[in-house]
Amino acid sequence: MKRLLLFAMVVLGLHHNAGAKEDPKAATAAPAEEIHWITSIDELQMKMQQQPKKVLIDMYTDWCGWCKKMDADTYTNPALIKYINNNFYAVRFDAERKDTIHFQGKDYYFAPQYKANGFAIELMKGQMSYPHTIFMVENFQSPTPIPGYHTVKEMETFLTYFGDNMYRRRSWDEYSKTYVTRWDAGQPAPSTAVPGH
């Protein structure tokens, strides 16, 4: 009887340990959500034809320390990531690319005097500083360049101004002075832009 009881305990113990090893949650944590960056202007144009959306372009260079800091500090915020993914096509563009960019029926080439691609020069209006964030509304209209490194709070204000279509109703000065940040306070970002806009 004692042997039977001992055997049952061993079998149950092995079964319990095997089950614990198979639990994927115990072994690894779920990967963090990331911004769905697009790196091809051709892909961006194709997506825009299928479903128009606002565009955020992150203009960077490989040597830019503030670009790397913004990647590490700002573009890792979960609320910011969710808002960008829901409301924008997010594009990463190396401003110093030397290949030819075809965009909206125009070709853009590398310009040695600027040490940058013509696409970056045009969108940044010749103000070549990095990082630079470009916002465009649907169908690539009204490119708005915003130079410099920005915190989560600053980016939240820019993103919601364009993403919630506030640019149609209020001036930037009025909006930025009255906007109350939510994301750093731990409140979730809205899952989509304002309905009907």
ROFIMI-357269 format. One record per residue: residue in three letters; x, y, z of N, C-alpha, C in turn. Coordinates in Angstrom, 2 decimals. Example, Ala and Ser with C-alpha at 12.3 -4.5 7.8 and 13.67 -1.06 7.14 Angstrom:
<nodes>
r  n_X  n_Y  n_Z  ca_X  ca_Y  ca_Z  c_X  c_Y  c_Z
ALA  13.19  -5.69  7.80  12.30  -4.50  7.80  13.20  -3.30  7.80
SER  12.85  -2.25  7.08  13.67  -1.06  7.14  12.90  0.03  7.87
</nodes>
This chain:
<nodes>
r  n_X  n_Y  n_Z  ca_X  ca_Y  ca_Z  c_X  c_Y  c_Z
MET  0.82  -1.18  0.00  0.00  0.00  0.00  0.87  1.26  0.00
LYS  1.96  1.23  0.83  2.86  2.37  0.89  3.52  2.58  -0.47
ARG  3.89  1.46  -1.15  4.53  1.58  -2.46  3.57  2.18  -3.48
LEU  2.35  1.82  -3.44  1.34  2.34  -4.36  1.15  3.84  -4.13
LEU  1.10  4.26  -2.88  0.96  5.67  -2.54  2.19  6.46  -2.99
LEU  3.39  5.91  -2.76  4.63  6.56  -3.18  4.68  6.70  -4.70
PHE  4.29  5.63  -5.41  4.27  5.65  -6.87  3.30  6.73  -7.38
ALA  2.13  6.84  -6.77  1.14  7.85  -7.17  1.68  9.25  -6.94
MET  2.41  9.47  -5.84  2.97  10.79  -5.55  4.05  11.17  -6.58
VAL  4.89  10.20  -6.95  5.94  10.45  -7.94  5.31  10.81  -9.29
VAL  4.31  10.05  -9.72  3.65  10.31  -11.00  3.01  11.69  -11.00
LEU  2.31  12.04  -9.93  1.68  13.36  -9.84  2.73  14.46  -9.83
GLY  3.83  14.26  -9.15  4.91  15.25  -9.10  5.51  15.47  -10.47
LEU  5.76  14.39  -11.23  6.31  14.52  -12.58  5.33  15.25  -13.50
HIS  4.06  14.92  -13.37  3.04  15.56  -14.20  2.97  17.06  -13.89
HIS  3.05  17.45  -12.62  3.00  18.85  -12.22  4.22  19.60  -12.77
ASN  5.42  19.02  -12.67  6.63  19.67  -13.18  6.60  19.81  -14.69
ALA  6.11  18.80  -15.38  6.03  18.85  -16.85  5.08  19.95  -17.28
GLY  3.97  20.09  -16.58  3.01  21.14  -16.90  3.60  22.52  -16.70
ALA  4.40  22.68  -15.66  5.00  23.99  -15.39  5.99  24.38  -16.48
LYS  6.72  23.41  -17.00  7.69  23.70  -18.05  7.01  24.07  -19.36
GLU  5.80  23.59  -19.59  5.11  23.86  -20.84  4.37  25.19  -20.83
ASP  4.29  25.85  -19.69  3.58  27.11  -19.60  4.41  28.21  -20.27
PRO  4.02  28.69  -21.45  4.83  29.68  -22.15  4.88  31.02  -21.41
LYS  3.85  31.36  -20.65  3.85  32.62  -19.91  4.92  32.62  -18.83
ALA  5.16  31.47  -18.25  6.17  31.38  -17.19  7.57  31.49  -17.77
ALA  7.78  31.02  -18.98  9.11  31.01  -19.58  9.50  32.36  -20.18
THR  8.57  33.00  -20.91  8.89  34.26  -21.56  7.74  35.24  -21.43
ALA  8.09  36.50  -21.38  7.07  37.55  -21.35  6.69  37.90  -22.78
ALA  5.48  38.42  -22.96  5.03  38.81  -24.28  5.87  39.99  -24.77
PRO  6.22  40.02  -26.06  7.02  41.13  -26.57  6.24  42.44  -26.49
ALA  6.95  43.52  -26.25  6.32  44.83  -26.15  5.83  45.27  -27.53
GLU  4.75  46.01  -27.55  4.21  46.55  -28.79  5.21  47.56  -29.36
GLU  5.32  47.62  -30.67  6.23  48.55  -31.32  5.48  49.33  -32.38
ILE  6.03  50.46  -32.76  5.47  51.23  -33.86  5.66  50.43  -35.15
HIS  4.65  50.40  -35.98  4.71  49.67  -37.25  5.36  50.57  -38.31
TRP  6.68  50.70  -38.22  7.42  51.58  -39.12  7.40  51.05  -40.55
ILE  7.24  51.95  -41.49  7.38  51.66  -42.92  8.71  52.28  -43.35
THR  9.51  51.55  -44.09  10.80  52.08  -44.53  10.85  52.33  -46.04
SER  9.79  51.97  -46.73  9.76  52.13  -48.18  8.69  53.16  -48.57
ILE  9.10  54.18  -49.32  8.15  55.19  -49.79  7.16  54.56  -50.77
ASP  7.61  53.57  -51.54  6.69  52.85  -52.44  5.60  52.15  -51.64
GLU  5.97  51.50  -50.55  4.98  50.82  -49.70  4.01  51.84  -49.11
LEU  4.51  52.98  -48.68  3.65  54.02  -48.13  2.62  54.46  -49.16
GLN  3.06  54.71  -50.39  2.13  55.16  -51.43  1.08  54.09  -51.75
MET  1.51  52.83  -51.73  0.58  51.74  -51.98  -0.47  51.66  -50.87
LYS  -0.03  51.77  -49.62  -0.96  51.73  -48.48  -1.93  52.91  -48.54
MET  -1.42  54.07  -48.93  -2.26  55.25  -49.00  -3.35  55.10  -50.05
GLN  -3.04  54.41  -51.16  -4.06  54.17  -52.19  -5.13  53.22  -51.67
GLN  -4.72  52.24  -50.87  -5.68  51.26  -50.34  -6.54  51.85  -49.24
GLN  -5.92  52.62  -48.34  -6.64  53.22  -47.22  -5.95  54.52  -46.80
PRO  -6.48  55.67  -47.22  -5.86  56.94  -46.85  -5.80  57.11  -45.33
LYS  -4.70  57.69  -44.89  -4.46  57.89  -43.47  -3.47  59.04  -43.34
LYS  -3.38  59.60  -42.17  -2.36  60.62  -41.93  -0.98  59.95  -41.90
VAL  0.07  60.75  -42.10  1.43  60.21  -42.18  2.33  60.94  -41.19
LEU  3.15  60.18  -40.49  4.21  60.71  -39.64  5.52  60.21  -40.23
ILE  6.43  61.11  -40.55  7.73  60.70  -41.07  8.80  61.10  -40.06
ASP  9.57  60.11  -39.63  10.70  60.34  -38.73  11.95  60.47  -39.59
MET  12.42  61.71  -39.78  13.65  61.95  -40.54  14.83  61.83  -39.59
TYR  15.75  60.94  -39.92  16.89  60.70  -39.04  18.15  60.51  -39.88
THR  19.29  60.43  -39.19  20.54  60.00  -39.81  21.19  58.98  -38.87
ASP  22.08  58.19  -39.40  22.74  57.16  -38.58  23.61  57.75  -37.49
TRP  24.15  58.95  -37.71  25.08  59.55  -36.74  24.38  60.43  -35.70
CYS  23.07  60.62  -35.82  22.34  61.56  -34.97  22.05  60.98  -33.58
GLY  22.72  61.52  -32.57  22.53  61.06  -31.19  21.14  61.37  -30.66
TRP  20.59  62.54  -30.99  19.25  62.89  -30.52  18.18  62.01  -31.17
CYS  18.45  61.55  -32.39  17.51  60.61  -33.04  17.45  59.32  -32.24
LYS  18.62  58.82  -31.84  18.67  57.58  -31.05  18.01  57.77  -29.69
LYS  18.20  58.94  -29.09  17.57  59.23  -27.80  16.05  59.27  -27.92
MET  15.56  59.86  -29.01  14.11  59.91  -29.23  13.55  58.52  -29.46
ASP  14.30  57.68  -30.19  13.90  56.28  -30.38  13.77  55.57  -29.04
ALA  14.74  55.80  -28.15  14.78  55.09  -26.87  13.80  55.65  -25.85
ASP  13.63  56.97  -25.82  12.82  57.60  -24.77  11.38  57.89  -25.16
THR  11.17  58.29  -26.39  9.84  58.75  -26.81  9.06  57.66  -27.54
TYR  9.69  57.06  -28.54  8.98  56.09  -29.38  8.81  54.72  -28.72
THR  9.09  54.62  -27.43  8.85  53.37  -26.69  7.67  53.49  -25.73
ASN  7.05  54.65  -25.65  5.91  54.84  -24.75  4.70  54.06  -25.28
PRO  4.11  53.17  -24.48  3.01  52.32  -24.98  1.81  53.10  -25.50
ALA  1.42  54.18  -24.83  0.27  54.96  -25.28  0.58  55.66  -26.60
LEU  1.78  56.19  -26.73  2.20  56.84  -27.96  2.25  55.84  -29.12
ILE  2.80  54.66  -28.86  2.86  53.60  -29.88  1.47  53.25  -30.37
LYS  0.55  53.04  -29.43  -0.82  52.66  -29.80  -1.48  53.75  -30.63
TYR  -1.30  54.99  -30.23  -1.94  56.09  -30.95  -1.38  56.22  -32.36
ILE  -0.06  56.14  -32.50  0.55  56.22  -33.84  0.05  55.07  -34.71
ASN  0.09  53.85  -34.21  -0.33  52.70  -35.01  -1.78  52.79  -35.45
ASN  -2.64  53.38  -34.63  -4.06  53.47  -34.96  -4.40  54.63  -35.88
ASN  -3.59  55.67  -35.88  -3.99  56.89  -36.56  -3.07  57.35  -37.69
PHE  -1.89  56.76  -37.82  -0.91  57.23  -38.79  -0.25  56.07  -39.52
TYR  0.25  56.36  -40.72  1.29  55.52  -41.30  2.59  56.14  -40.81
ALA  3.38  55.36  -40.11  4.64  55.85  -39.55  5.79  55.43  -40.46
VAL  6.57  56.39  -40.90  7.65  56.15  -41.85  8.98  56.55  -41.23
ARG  9.95  55.67  -41.36  11.33  56.01  -40.97  12.09  56.29  -42.25
PHE  12.72  57.46  -42.29  13.43  57.83  -43.51  14.80  58.37  -43.16
ASP  15.84  57.67  -43.64  17.21  58.13  -43.48  17.41  59.28  -44.46
ALA  17.56  60.49  -43.94  17.64  61.68  -44.78  18.86  61.66  -45.71
GLU  19.86  60.85  -45.38  21.08  60.80  -46.19  21.08  59.66  -47.21
ARG  19.91  59.09  -47.47  19.82  58.01  -48.46  20.30  58.51  -49.82
LYS  21.00  57.63  -50.52  21.56  58.03  -51.82  20.77  57.46  -53.00
ASP  19.77  56.62  -52.72  18.99  56.07  -53.82  17.96  57.09  -54.30
THR  17.38  56.83  -55.47  16.36  57.71  -56.02  15.01  57.36  -55.41
ILE  14.29  58.38  -54.95  12.96  58.20  -54.36  11.93  58.68  -55.37
HIS  10.95  57.85  -55.65  9.84  58.21  -56.54  8.63  58.48  -55.65
PHE  8.16  59.73  -55.66  7.04  60.10  -54.78  6.13  61.08  -55.50
GLN  4.86  60.71  -55.61  3.84  61.58  -56.21  4.25  62.08  -57.60
GLY  4.78  61.16  -58.41  5.14  61.49  -59.78  6.42  62.29  -59.95
LYS  7.21  62.40  -58.89  8.45  63.18  -58.95  9.60  62.32  -58.45
ASP  10.79  62.52  -59.04  11.98  61.80  -58.60  12.84  62.70  -57.72
TYR  13.35  62.11  -56.64  14.20  62.83  -55.70  15.56  62.12  -55.64
TYR  16.63  62.91  -55.80  17.98  62.37  -55.84  18.79  62.89  -54.66
PHE  19.92  62.24  -54.43  20.83  62.70  -53.39  21.44  64.03  -53.82
ALA  21.45  65.00  -52.89  22.02  66.32  -53.16  23.28  66.49  -52.32
PRO  24.47  66.36  -52.94  25.72  66.42  -52.17  25.90  67.71  -51.37
GLN  25.42  68.84  -51.90  25.60  70.10  -51.18  24.86  70.12  -49.85
TYR  23.79  69.34  -49.73  23.05  69.23  -48.48  23.42  67.97  -47.69
LYS  24.13  67.05  -48.36  24.41  65.73  -47.81  23.10  65.03  -47.43
ALA  22.10  65.16  -48.30  20.78  64.60  -48.02  20.04  64.30  -49.31
ASN  19.02  63.48  -49.19  18.17  63.16  -50.32  17.20  64.32  -50.54
GLY  16.89  64.59  -51.80  15.98  65.68  -52.14  14.61  65.56  -51.50
PHE  14.16  64.34  -51.26  12.88  64.12  -50.60  12.91  64.71  -49.19
ALA  13.99  64.47  -48.46  14.15  65.02  -47.11  14.27  66.54  -47.17
ILE  15.04  67.03  -48.14  15.24  68.48  -48.27  13.91  69.19  -48.48
GLU  13.09  68.65  -49.37  11.80  69.28  -49.66  10.87  69.24  -48.45
LEU  10.77  68.09  -47.80  9.85  67.99  -46.66  10.30  68.80  -45.45
MET  11.63  68.95  -45.31  12.16  69.72  -44.18  12.36  71.19  -44.56
LYS  11.96  71.55  -45.78  12.05  72.92  -46.28  13.47  73.49  -46.17
GLY  14.45  72.60  -46.42  15.84  73.01  -46.44  16.47  73.23  -45.07
GLN  15.73  73.03  -44.00  16.25  73.20  -42.63  16.78  71.85  -42.17
MET  18.02  71.56  -42.47  18.58  70.23  -42.28  19.11  70.02  -40.86
SER  18.21  69.70  -39.96  18.58  69.36  -38.58  17.85  68.07  -38.21
TYR  18.42  67.32  -37.31  17.89  66.00  -36.99  17.81  65.81  -35.48
PRO  16.78  65.07  -35.03  15.67  64.50  -35.81  14.72  65.59  -36.28
HIS  13.88  65.21  -37.21  12.87  66.09  -37.77  11.63  65.23  -37.95
THR  10.50  65.68  -37.47  9.25  64.93  -37.62  8.37  65.68  -38.60
ILE  7.87  64.96  -39.60  7.00  65.55  -40.61  5.61  64.95  -40.45
PHE  4.60  65.80  -40.37  3.21  65.34  -40.34  2.55  65.71  -41.66
MET  1.81  64.75  -42.24  1.02  65.02  -43.44  -0.38  64.49  -43.21
VAL  -1.37  65.26  -43.64  -2.75  64.79  -43.53  -3.03  63.87  -44.72
GLU  -4.24  63.35  -44.80  -4.58  62.38  -45.83  -4.16  62.85  -47.22
ASN  -3.76  61.90  -48.05  -3.32  62.16  -49.43  -2.09  63.05  -49.50
PHE  -1.25  62.95  -48.48  0.05  63.63  -48.45  -0.06  65.16  -48.50
GLN  -1.16  65.71  -48.01  -1.36  67.15  -48.06  -0.71  67.85  -46.87
SER  -0.38  69.10  -47.06  0.11  70.02  -46.02  1.23  69.45  -45.16
PRO  2.39  69.11  -45.75  3.49  68.62  -44.91  3.91  69.68  -43.89
THR  3.97  69.27  -42.64  4.34  70.16  -41.55  5.59  69.62  -40.87
PRO  6.75  70.29  -41.08  7.99  69.81  -40.45  8.13  70.37  -39.03
ILE  8.51  69.50  -38.10  8.74  69.89  -36.71  10.14  69.41  -36.33
PRO  11.08  70.34  -36.22  12.46  69.94  -35.94  12.68  69.60  -34.46
GLY  13.71  68.79  -34.22  14.20  68.57  -32.88  13.73  67.31  -32.17
TYR  14.40  67.07  -31.05  14.04  65.99  -30.14  12.79  66.41  -29.37
HIS  11.86  65.45  -29.17  10.64  65.76  -28.42  10.33  64.66  -27.41
THR  9.90  65.08  -26.25  9.51  64.15  -25.19  8.16  63.53  -25.54
VAL  7.75  62.56  -24.74  6.43  61.94  -24.93  5.34  63.00  -24.83
LYS  5.42  63.88  -23.83  4.39  64.91  -23.65  4.31  65.83  -24.87
GLU  5.44  66.23  -25.39  5.44  67.10  -26.57  4.88  66.36  -27.79
MET  5.31  65.12  -27.98  4.82  64.35  -29.13  3.33  64.06  -29.00
GLU  2.86  63.84  -27.80  1.42  63.62  -27.60  0.62  64.82  -28.11
THR  1.10  66.01  -27.81  0.40  67.22  -28.24  0.40  67.33  -29.76
PHE  1.56  67.09  -30.40  1.61  67.11  -31.87  0.70  66.05  -32.48
LEU  0.82  64.84  -31.97  0.06  63.71  -32.53  -1.44  63.93  -32.44
THR  -1.91  64.37  -31.29  -3.36  64.56  -31.13  -3.86  65.77  -31.92
TYR  -3.00  66.78  -32.08  -3.39  67.94  -32.88  -3.71  67.53  -34.31
PHE  -2.87  66.68  -34.88  -3.12  66.19  -36.24  -4.06  64.99  -36.25
GLY  -3.82  64.02  -35.37  -4.59  62.77  -35.37  -6.05  62.96  -35.05
ASP  -6.38  63.90  -34.17  -7.78  64.17  -33.81  -8.38  65.30  -34.63
ASN  -7.67  65.71  -35.68  -8.13  66.75  -36.61  -8.35  68.10  -35.94
MET  -7.66  68.36  -34.85  -7.80  69.65  -34.18  -7.23  70.78  -35.03
TYR  -6.32  70.47  -35.94  -5.75  71.49  -36.82  -6.82  72.14  -37.69
ARG  -7.96  71.48  -37.86  -9.07  72.04  -38.65  -9.88  73.07  -37.86
ARG  -9.82  72.97  -36.52  -10.69  73.79  -35.67  -9.98  74.85  -34.83
ARG  -8.69  74.61  -34.55  -7.99  75.51  -33.63  -6.59  75.80  -34.13
SER  -6.08  76.96  -33.79  -4.70  77.27  -34.13  -3.78  76.44  -33.24
TRP  -2.54  76.24  -33.71  -1.57  75.47  -32.92  -1.31  76.16  -31.58
ASP  -1.16  77.49  -31.59  -0.88  78.21  -30.35  -1.99  77.99  -29.32
GLU  -3.22  78.11  -29.75  -4.35  77.92  -28.84  -4.38  76.48  -28.32
TYR  -4.23  75.53  -29.22  -4.30  74.12  -28.83  -3.17  73.75  -27.87
SER  -1.96  74.12  -28.20  -0.81  73.71  -27.38  -0.83  74.35  -26.00
LYS  -1.40  75.53  -25.87  -1.48  76.20  -24.56  -2.54  75.59  -23.65
THR  -3.59  75.00  -24.24  -4.69  74.48  -23.43  -4.71  72.96  -23.31
TYR  -3.89  72.27  -24.12  -3.94  70.80  -24.11  -3.40  70.25  -22.79
VAL  -4.11  69.28  -22.25  -3.70  68.62  -21.01  -3.24  67.21  -21.36
THR  -1.98  66.91  -21.07  -1.41  65.61  -21.42  -2.05  64.49  -20.62
ARG  -2.20  63.33  -21.24  -2.81  62.16  -20.59  -1.86  60.98  -20.50
TRP  -0.98  60.83  -21.48  -0.23  59.59  -21.61  0.79  59.39  -20.52
ASP  1.49  60.44  -20.12  2.48  60.28  -19.05  1.82  60.04  -17.70
ALA  0.56  60.44  -17.57  -0.15  60.27  -16.31  -0.71  58.86  -16.17
GLY  -0.41  57.99  -17.13  -0.83  56.60  -17.05  -2.20  56.33  -17.65
GLN  -2.83  57.37  -18.22  -4.12  57.15  -18.86  -3.89  56.58  -20.25
PRO  -4.73  55.66  -20.69  -4.52  55.05  -22.01  -4.79  56.02  -23.14
ALA  -4.11  55.79  -24.25  -4.37  56.58  -25.45  -5.67  56.12  -26.07
PRO  -6.38  57.03  -26.75  -7.58  56.60  -27.46  -7.22  55.55  -28.49
SER  -8.10  54.59  -28.72  -7.78  53.52  -29.65  -7.87  53.95  -31.11
THR  -8.68  54.95  -31.40  -8.79  55.45  -32.78  -8.96  56.96  -32.74
ALA  -8.86  57.56  -33.91  -9.08  59.00  -34.03  -10.54  59.29  -33.75
VAL  -10.86  60.58  -33.63  -12.23  60.99  -33.39  -13.12  60.42  -34.47
PRO  -14.23  59.74  -34.13  -15.10  59.13  -35.14  -15.61  60.17  -36.12
GLY  -15.67  59.76  -37.38  -16.20  60.62  -38.42  -15.22  61.62  -38.98
HIS  -13.97  61.58  -38.54  -12.97  62.54  -39.03  -11.87  61.81  -39.75
</nodes>
